[in-house]
Amino acid sequence: MSALLFLIPVALFMGALGLVAFLWSLKSGQFDDLEGAAERGLLDEPADDD
């Protein structure tokens, strides 16, 4: 029973930390161009060496 007194707050803190990280990534634009990143991985274009 005493382990629950430690584990429950730790789990709540980790969940809140994950939520804050997710909201920060939304605000900073990490999910703006999902299709572009997927297509860049599949296309084989030569790099410009100008």
Backbone torsions as a table, in degrees:
resi	resn	phi	psi	omega
1	MET	NA	-35.7	-179.5
2	SER	-70.2	-23.2	177.3
3	ALA	-68.0	-33.8	178.1
4	LEU	-65.4	-32.4	178.1
5	LEU	-65.4	-22.7	176.9
6	PHE	-93.6	-42.6	-172.5
7	LEU	-74.1	-35.2	-178.5
8	ILE	-65.2	-48.6	176.5
9	PRO	-63.6	-34.7	177.9
10	VAL	-65.1	-43.0	178.8
11	ALA	-65.3	-40.7	177.6
12	LEU	-64.7	-40.3	178.4
13	PHE	-65.0	-43.7	179.9
14	MET	-66.4	-37.6	176.2
15	GLY	-65.0	-42.8	178.1
16	ALA	-65.8	-37.6	177.8
17	LEU	-64.5	-41.2	176.5
18	GLY	-64.8	-39.7	178.1
19	LEU	-64.7	-42.9	178.1
20	VAL	-63.3	-41.7	178.7
21	ALA	-64.2	-40.3	178.1
22	PHE	-65.4	-45.0	179.2
23	LEU	-65.0	-37.1	176.7
24	TRP	-63.7	-41.7	-179.9
25	SER	-67.0	-34.6	174.9
26	LEU	-64.8	-43.9	-177.7
27	LYS	-67.8	-33.4	-177.0
28	SER	-85.6	-0.8	173.6
29	GLY	86.3	26.6	-179.1
30	GLN	-69.8	-23.3	-175.4
31	PHE	-111.1	22.9	-175.9
32	ASP	-73.8	-40.0	-173.8
33	ASP	-125.7	78.1	-177.5
34	LEU	-75.5	-36.3	-177.4
35	GLU	-72.7	-36.6	-178.0
36	GLY	-62.7	-42.7	179.9
37	ALA	-67.0	-36.9	179.2
38	ALA	-68.4	-39.5	-179.3
39	GLU	-73.2	-34.4	178.4
40	ARG	-63.0	-29.9	177.9
41	GLY	-73.1	-24.3	-177.2
42	LEU	-94.9	-29.2	-177.0
43	LEU	-79.1	141.8	179.7
44	ASP	-114.6	84.6	180.0
45	GLU	-105.6	137.1	177.5
46	PRO	-69.9	147.3	179.4
47	ALA	-77.2	144.1	177.0
48	ASP	-78.1	122.0	179.7
49	ASP	-110.3	50.8	-178.6
50	ASP	-79.0	NA	NA
